[in-house]
Amino acid sequence: MRVIWHANIDTFLQESLAYLEQDEALNNLMLGISLRIQKEPNYYPQVEKVTVHKNGELVLAALMTVPEKLIIYGAGDVNGEALETLADSILERKLNLPGVIGPKEWAQKFADIWSSRTNCPVRLEINLRVYKLCKVNPDVIGAGRLRSAGSDDVELLARWIAEFQKDTALEPNPDLEKCRLLAERFTSGEPRVFFWEHNGKPVSVAAKSRSTRNGATVNLVYTPRELRGRGYASSCVASLSQMLLDSGYQFCSLFADLDYPTSNKIYQSIGYRPVGDFGQYRFETRS
């Protein structure tokens, strides 16, 4: 096994792009981040880019935007040898690893390997399903309209981002100032966040996040609790997805938490179809 730590994103993509694009929607996270870095080299302060090879063939790709979790991808059956080689190489570099996310069996195996080598407890944070949409079901779109979020929406958007983080367990105690900074970033430049309005009032939100060569990813899907059950999220996500398809993307993708069956049902009613499952694991630090 040979491990290559890439000094720049271009060499990483030269090695991994075709491999990752074999399943472009499934790999929207690693691909989207990599392509964003290629366009905006300073978007993330520190990025670790790794490929693992056997007999000259790529068998594992990994990416980490420090201090976030390691993203991994391997095609086909889990290659334990490749994962062990990666884990050992990370330990040699003394990198702090907060967790791992990737195709369920691969991520689970890596988490087990990491735990056995470091004696740190591992916790499964989220079971995720990756969805892909090529055609929107227009029947789910109700009364209202989709509009982009602007500078006048920063306070509302910041509040909804905080509520979204609490709802999805991304951050049990959201930092409101950080949420406000995110809202300001999301509402500057090219439109990325979109509200569904009903009777002139924002009732749901969704965002276009990263892009791959042929697809766009939808995230930040949120409806306040008091407005749920009225089809607003369906209308918002369906309309945003259609807008992205109309703009030239061949497909849309998104992640959904399997612990929330209602959300998964909504996405499927819009036209999203499962392409695979991811596991997100946290590596706990011993006190």
MARVEXRO-588416 format. One record per residue: x, y, z of N, C-alpha, C in turn; residue in one letter. Coordinates in steps of 0.02 Angstrom, whole numbers, plus 50000, padded with zeros to 5 digits. Last residue first. Example, Ala and Ser with C-alpha at 12.3 -4.5 7.8 and 13.67 -1.06 7.14 Angstrom:
506424988850354506844994750357506455000250394s506604971650390506154977550390506604983550390a
END
This chain:
494335061151458494445066551506494965064551558s494635056951289494585054651359494745060451406r493605061651156494235062551191494145060351263t492805052151028492785055651091493485056251121e492475054050866492985051050909493025055150973f490945051050784491355055750823491855051750865r490375047150620490615044950686491035050350719y489155044250508489555049750536489735047950607q488875034750362488915034950435489365040650456g487745034250224488375036550255488315035750331f487055024950088487025027150158487725029050183d486375028549923486825025349970486755028350040g485385033849848485955031149811486465027849858v483605035949842484215034249879484765031649834p482895049949755482955042749761483615041049797r481695063049748482355060849768482365053249779y480425067549726480765064149671481465061949686g479595071549826479815076649778480125073449717i479475060249902478875062549867479045067849815s480745059649956480555054649907479935056749868q480675070350046481155070549990480975065449936y479675065650134479585071850096480035071850035i480305054550191479695053650151479565059750107k481335060650260481495056050207480895054850161n480575068050354480995071450305481155066950246s480005057350426479575062150391479975065850337t481055050350487480705047250430480265052250392p482445053450552481875057850539481495055250478y483525045450557483115045750617482505050150609d484235047550442483765042050442483335041750505l484445063250374484545059350435484015053850437d485025065550209484465065650256484625061050315a485825075650086485885070850141485265071350185f485595077149907485545079549976485655073750024l485705083249738485815078149789485715081349858s485145084449568485245087449634485355081749684c485765084549397485435081449455485555085749517f486245092649299485905086549279485535083149336q486065110449291486305104449326485905098349304y485435121149228485915117049191486195111049226g484395127749284485005131649273485555127649238s483455118049304483335122849249483965126849233d483975112449420483955108549358483875113149298l483745123249507484435120849495484465116649431l482355123949505482745129749484483465127649467m482045111649562481855113049492482255118849464q482525113849691482815108549650482655109649577s481675124149733482395125349728482725120149683l480455117149729480555123049687481285124749678s480685106949824480505105249755480645111149708a480935114449940481455110049912481315108349840v479685121349954480325124849952480855120649918c478705111449957478675116649906479345120049897s479135104350071479085100950006479095106149949s479005114250168479675111550153479675108050085a477585115950168478035121450149478735118950130y476625107050208476915106150141477405111550121g476215107650336475805111250287476095110950217r477015102950437476425099050420475975102350368g477535117850529477635111350497476975107850482r477535129450598477305129750528477355123050492l478085127750721477375129850719477095130050648e479435124750691478975119550716478235121450708r480065131150535479915131950607479375127050629p480985121250426480345124550435480225125250510t482405118650324482125119950390481465123550385y483835113050253483105112750245482795113350314v485215113650224484905118650267484145118950256l485435108950048485475107850120485115113350158n485805101449894485325105449932485425103850006v487055101849769486815099049832486355104049868t487105098349595487115103249650486805100049711a488115090949461487565091349509487655096849560g489195089449380488535088849349487955089949397n490305092349460490325094049389489625094049358r489535099149608490005094649576489985096349501t489365111849733489205109149667489745104149647s488645115449897489185114049850488935111349784r487095121849917487765122249946488285120949893s485645130449921486085127049875486785127549905k484425128450051485005131650021485335127249969a482845133450119483295128250094483865131850059a481445136650228482075138650197482455132550172v479795143350259480265137850255480895140250219s479105155050263478845149550304479305143450303v478995172450247479435166550243479195161050290p477495179250179477885178050239478345171950229k476575180950076477075186150087477535185150146g475855169050074475525175250094476025180650114n477365161250092476645160050086476295166150115h478945157650024478495162550052477775160550040e480405149450055479745148550027479285153450063w482025156350026481435155550068480845153450025f483695151250000483045152949972482485151550022f485405154649974484875152750021484205155449995v486185159649874486285152749894485725150149938r486615171649752486085168849796486205161449810p488265178349761487785174349723487265171249770e488415190549893488635187449830488075183649796g487685186150049488105190550009488325186849946s487035177150128486615182050092487035187250054t487985169350190487515166150144487115171050102f488595178650273488975175650218488505172750166r487565181150363487845186650323488225184050263e487415168450418486865171450381487105177150337a488655167150483488475162550428487925165550385l488495177050578489035177750528488905173150469l487445171450650487345177750615487875178850562r488055160350702487495159350657487355165750617c488965166450786489215162550729488665161450678k488045171850876488475176350838488765172750777e487475160450933487065164850892487475169650850l487965144650939488245151250951487885156150905d486875131650998487155135850944487415142550969p486975118251075486945125151101487255129851050n487035107050991486515107451043486415114551071p487275105750829487545109950883487005110850935e486665095650761487325097950738487675101850793l485405091550790485935089550837486625091250811a484395096950718484765091550686485345089050729t483935107050804483485101750781483855095750754d485045115550814484785112050873484355106150853k485175119850682485735116350714485505112550776q483935126350665484105120550624484665116450656f484095136950753483575132050766483695125650727e485135143650687485235141250755484715135850772a484485146750567485085142550566485215139550635i483495155250615483295148750587483895144050582w484265166250653483855162750703483655155850679r484815169850531485255167850586484875163950639a483655173450461484035167750439484505165250494l483265184950532482825179150529483215172850511l484405193050508484205191450576483755185250577e484465193850364485015191050404484785188850473v483645199350270483415193150302483925190350351d484195209850205483655211450252483425205350292d485055203650116485345206750176484805208450228s484065189350061484505195150052484735197950119g483625174049985483725177850046484215183450034a482535172149843483195171849874483215176149937s480965163349843481365169449833482035168749869r479565154849783480255154249806480605160949794l477855156049839478385157349791479065156449824r476195148549845476745152449872477265153649818g475405132749858475345140049847475935143649880a476505118649824475875121849842475885129349828g477155104849746477245112049754476565115449766i476945091849714477055093349785477115100849798v476855090449578476225090149616476325092049690d478055089649513477765096349523477145096349567p479425080949552478705079849549478355086449563n480905082949455480475085149511479755083249498v482235072449416481605075349393481165076849453k483335068249482483435070249412482805073549384c484125067149638483515068849601483695071049530l484735056949769484855060149704484195061249669k485315055649939484795055449888485015059149824y485995046550070486145051150015485615050149961v485665045750241485515043050174485655048450123r486545043050394486325047350340486155043450277l486575042550563486495038150504486185042350449n487675050950672487095051350626487145045750574i488625046650770488235052850778487605052650736e489295033950858488935035250795488485041250806l490815036050941490085036550945489795037950876r492185028451023491885030650960491125030850968v493565031551134492875029351121492615032251056p495255026951096494755032251108494055029451094c496355019251069495985017851130495485023451147n497005019750950497075025550995496755024551063t496735007950884497415010550884497515016050935r495375005850900495835000650923496555003250927s494865017450839494745016250910495245011150938s495235015250706495495021050743495435020050818w494485003850676495215003650672495515009350714i493185008850692493415003250733494175002850735d493185018650592493075020550662493325015150709a493325010650478493865015350496493805017350569f492095003950483492725000150488493295004750508k491215014650466491175010550527491835006750537q491565019150339491645023550397491645019650462a491215007850262491905010350262492025014650324w489845006750286490285001250306491015003450309e489355019950239489245017150306489755011850327k490415031950166489965026350156489955021950218p490805044450295490895041150230490385035650221g491735052750418491095052150383491235049050315i492465053750581492495051650511491795051350483v493355064250700492865059350679492945057650606g494415072250738493815072450779493295067250760p496095070050749495535067750709494895067650751l497575078250733497005077550778496395075850736n499035070150674498455074450660497905073050711l500285063950670500035066850732499475071850720k500785056750569500795064050560500525067750621r500525044150614501225046150605501285053750599e499135044150605499455044050671500185046150667l498995043650467498735049450504499065049850572i499545031050442499865036950414499635043350449s498625022750506499315022950530499685029150504d497475025250427497475026850499498195027450525a497905020250302497735027350310497775029350384l498065006750333498635010550309498515018050317t496755003450367497285002850418497895007050398e496155005350242495955009450299496465009250355l496794995450167496865002450147496685007050206a496354983950235497064985450231497184992750214e494964983950214495234985150280495964986950280g493934989150105494634987150102494964988850169n492284984350073492744987850118493444984850113v491794983349900491864980449967492384984250008d491594999049811491504991849820491574989649892g492745012449841492235009249799492195001849816a492865023949974493155018349938492595014849900g493135039050056492745035350005493165029849976y492955050350195493295044950160492825042050107i493345064650288492875061750239493255056350201i493565068750456493865065850397493325062950352l492795083550526492895076350521493225074350455k493715099250548493115095150538493305087750531e494625109850567494615104350614494005099650607p495205103950410495355104650481494975110650511v494455095150303494515102350312494585103550388t495065080950228494865083850292494985091250292m494855066350132494925073650133494705076150201l495325051950037495135055050100495285062550098a495115036749947495235043949946494975046850011a495725021049894495415025049947495605032349939l496325015249786495835011149822495475015049877v497095016949631496795020449687496275016049720l498475006549585497765008349578497505011749641e499755002049608499665007549561498955009749551g499584992649709499814990449642499664995749589n498555003849787498814996949790498974994649719k498465019449876498525015549814498785008549828h497595032949940497925026649956497895022249894v497715050549962497495044849922497915038849942t497215065750042497575059450043497285054349994v497345081350109497115077850049497535071550040k496815093450223497245087550213496935083250158e496815110750239496485104950208496995099350199v496505125750320496935119850317496545113950289q495565136050290496255137650313496735131750305p494605136650141494725133150205495445134450226y494795145750037494135145150068494175141750136y495905148049961495935150150031495265149450067n495595143949829496105140349868496125142149943p494285141949745494445146849798494945143649846e494325131549653494125138249631494325143649680k494755121049733495105122349670494945129349644q493805121349832494495123249849494885124849786i492725116449759492695123249787493395125649803r493155103649733493075108149676493015115449699l493135098449864493755098649824493715103649768s491785099449900492285103149938492925103849897i491215090849803491015097849808491525102049844g491835078349831491915081749766491765089149771l491385075749961492095076349947492225080049881m489945076649937490285080249991491025081249974l489545068349832489455075649825489845079549878n489605054849809490215058249831490155065849827n488365051649759488565048849824489155052649853l488455057949634487975060349684488165057849754a489485050549570489545057749582489075060249636e490295038149557489665038849594489625046049617d491365041049481491015034849465490335034749500q491985051949535491415053249490491085046849464e493045046349605492475049049642491865049949598l493865042949495493675037849544493045040149582y494115055149435493755050049397493485044649444a494815061649546494195064249516493795058849480l496055057249600495425054749628494785056649590s497205062449540497195055449561496495052849574e496835075449516497105071449461497075064049477q496505079449645495965078349596496215074449535l497805080449699497305076149730496745074449681f498355090149618498625083349613498145078349645t497535101049658497565098849588497825091749581d497725103949790497095100649771497125098049700i499365099749853498865104349826498265100349799n500065089649914500215096449934499705101449908a499405074449973499475079149918499575086249943h500085060150023499805066250052499935071850001w499845043749980500085050149954499705055849989i500335027450020499945033250041500255039650012v500235011149961500605017549957500135023249974r500424994050000500005000050000500445006350000m
END
